[in-house]
């Protein structure tokens, strides 16, 4: 009986030891300032894209702009939801707030319609997606936390596709 108790205690001790070792290896990847900054920028970008696209979908009467806006809403909502889940997993808060610059831009757009609205919206989409691509590439190259870098790798192709589509619309509609 005593040997069974000793064996059981030894098994429990080894289990705790192995469990604590496996936890430590997962936590060796710290969340750096780069990772946190990227997550904040990606979150603000997703939120701004969603809200601006909702505005474009309701104001524009151009089918290409409306279709593009619907794609942006869908893709950036998915990206934001994934980012929130990632934030929950690694204990980094992710909010749906829009920065002051994008809020001012949306306020300006609300006063516009027609071709001026469409032109400004698509031109800004090109600039915003170029900026987002640079931020995502920086995270891929300099980020520390595997899950955050994986998120950047997952959504970089989508951002590039959005840029290509916005540029295509801009050229077709002669906005540049």
matplotlib code that plots the C-alpha trace (Angstrom):
import matplotlib.pyplot as plt

x = [0.0, 2.8, 4.6, 1.3, 1.0, 4.7, 4.3, 1.1, 2.8, 5.8, 3.5, 1.6, 4.9, 6.3, 3.0, 3.1, 6.8, 6.1, 3.0, 4.9, 7.8, 5.5, 3.8, 7.1, 8.2, 4.9, 5.5, 9.1, 7.8, 7.1, 4.7, 7.0, 6.1, 6.3, 3.6, 1.4, 1.7, 0.9, -2.2, -3.4, -2.8, -4.4, -7.4, -7.8, -7.4, -10.0, -12.5, -11.9, -12.2, -15.4, -17.0, -15.9, -17.0, -20.5, -20.6, -19.6, -22.2, -24.9, -23.8, -22.4, -24.6, -21.7, -22.0, -18.2, -17.8, -20.7, -19.3, -15.9, -17.4, -19.2, -15.9, -14.1, -16.8, -16.8, -13.0, -12.1, -14.9, -13.4, -9.9, -11.1, -12.9, -9.7, -7.6, -10.0, -9.7, -5.9, -5.9, -8.0, -5.6, -2.5, -4.0, -3.8, -7.0, -8.4, -11.0, -13.2, -12.2, -11.3, -8.5, -9.0, -7.6, -10.0, -12.9, -12.2, -12.0, -15.4, -16.9, -15.7, -17.1, -20.6, -20.9, -20.2, -21.9, -21.6, -18.3, -16.4, -17.4, -16.4, -13.1, -12.1, -13.2, -11.2, -8.2, -8.1, -8.5, -5.4, -3.4, -4.8, -4.1, -0.6, 0.0, -1.6, 0.6, 3.7, 2.6, 1.8, 5.1, 7.0, 5.2, 6.1, 9.8, 10.2, 7.4, 8.3, 5.1, 4.4, 0.6, 0.8, 3.2, 0.9, -2.1, -0.1, 0.9, -2.7, -4.2, -1.4, -2.6, -6.1, -4.8, -2.8, -5.9, -7.9, -5.2, -5.2, -9.0, -9.1, -6.4, -8.3, -11.5, -9.6, -8.1, -11.3, -13.2, -10.4, -10.1, -6.3]
y = [0.0, 2.3, 1.7, 2.5, 5.8, 6.6, 5.7, 7.9, 10.8, 10.4, 10.3, 13.5, 15.3, 14.4, 15.4, 18.8, 19.2, 18.4, 20.6, 23.6, 23.0, 23.0, 26.2, 28.0, 27.2, 28.7, 31.9, 32.4, 34.5, 37.9, 40.4, 43.2, 46.9, 46.1, 43.5, 45.7, 48.7, 46.5, 45.1, 48.6, 49.9, 46.9, 47.2, 50.9, 50.3, 47.5, 49.7, 52.7, 50.5, 49.0, 52.3, 54.1, 51.3, 51.3, 55.0, 54.4, 51.6, 54.0, 57.1, 56.0, 55.1, 53.6, 49.8, 49.3, 51.4, 49.6, 46.2, 47.2, 48.6, 45.3, 43.4, 45.7, 45.3, 41.5, 41.1, 43.7, 42.4, 39.0, 40.4, 42.4, 39.4, 37.3, 40.1, 40.2, 36.5, 36.8, 39.6, 37.6, 34.6, 36.7, 39.2, 42.3, 44.3, 45.0, 47.7, 48.9, 52.5, 54.8, 57.2, 61.0, 61.2, 58.6, 60.1, 63.5, 61.9, 60.1, 63.4, 65.0, 62.2, 62.5, 66.0, 64.7, 62.6, 61.6, 61.6, 63.7, 61.3, 58.2, 59.7, 60.8, 57.4, 55.3, 57.6, 57.3, 53.5, 53.3, 55.3, 53.5, 50.1, 51.1, 52.2, 49.0, 46.8, 48.6, 48.0, 44.3, 43.8, 45.4, 43.1, 40.1, 41.2, 42.5, 41.0, 38.7, 36.8, 33.9, 34.3, 38.1, 37.5, 34.7, 37.1, 39.6, 36.8, 35.7, 39.1, 40.7, 39.0, 40.4, 43.9, 43.6, 42.4, 45.4, 47.8, 46.2, 46.4, 50.1, 51.0, 49.2, 51.1, 54.4, 53.9, 52.7, 55.7, 58.1, 59.3, 59.8]
z = [0.0, 0.9, -2.4, -4.3, -2.4, -3.1, -6.8, -7.0, -5.3, -7.7, -10.7, -9.5, -8.9, -12.3, -13.9, -12.2, -13.2, -16.9, -17.0, -15.5, -18.0, -21.0, -19.8, -19.4, -23.0, -24.3, -22.2, -23.3, -26.2, -24.6, -26.0, -27.1, -27.6, -31.3, -30.9, -28.8, -31.1, -34.1, -32.4, -31.5, -35.0, -36.7, -34.4, -35.1, -38.8, -38.9, -37.0, -39.3, -42.4, -41.2, -40.3, -43.4, -45.6, -43.9, -44.7, -48.3, -48.7, -47.5, -49.4, -52.7, -55.6, -57.6, -57.8, -57.7, -54.6, -52.9, -53.8, -52.6, -49.3, -48.7, -49.2, -46.8, -44.1, -44.4, -44.5, -41.8, -39.5, -39.7, -39.1, -36.1, -34.6, -35.0, -33.5, -30.5, -30.0, -30.2, -27.7, -25.3, -25.6, -25.0, -22.5, -24.8, -24.9, -28.4, -28.8, -31.6, -31.3, -34.3, -34.0, -34.3, -37.8, -39.2, -37.3, -38.9, -42.3, -41.7, -40.6, -43.8, -45.9, -44.3, -45.9, -49.4, -52.1, -55.7, -57.5, -55.0, -52.2, -54.3, -55.4, -51.9, -50.4, -52.9, -52.8, -49.1, -49.3, -51.4, -48.9, -45.8, -47.3, -48.3, -44.7, -43.3, -45.5, -44.2, -40.6, -41.2, -43.0, -40.1, -37.6, -39.8, -39.9, -36.3, -34.2, -31.4, -30.4, -32.8, -32.7, -33.5, -36.4, -37.7, -37.6, -39.7, -42.1, -42.4, -43.3, -45.3, -48.6, -47.9, -47.5, -50.7, -52.5, -51.1, -52.3, -55.8, -56.0, -54.8, -57.2, -60.0, -59.2, -59.0, -62.4, -64.0, -62.6, -63.4, -59.8, -59.9]

ax = plt.figure().add_subplot(projection="3d")
ax.plot(x, y, z, "-o")
ax.set_aspect("equal")
plt.show()
